[in-house]
């Protein structure tokens, strides 16, 4: 029961975060929300009926190596990303 409440709380925080900042990455979820399994919570959000999109972002890690990671947005925020891109 406690685990399910924690999932629900994390999902709520993720939704609020995306609405405030337009997107979220795994690193942001860990640092800002204490959520270590963002992909699992995004899956839960989809099961709850939220339209989510993921975007591959290419960057550089702290060692100067090329890397890529996913950034997640809600469906309503996706339209804003497409327009501003």
Order of alpha helices (4+ residues) and beta strands (2+ residues): alpha-beta-alpha-beta-beta-alpha
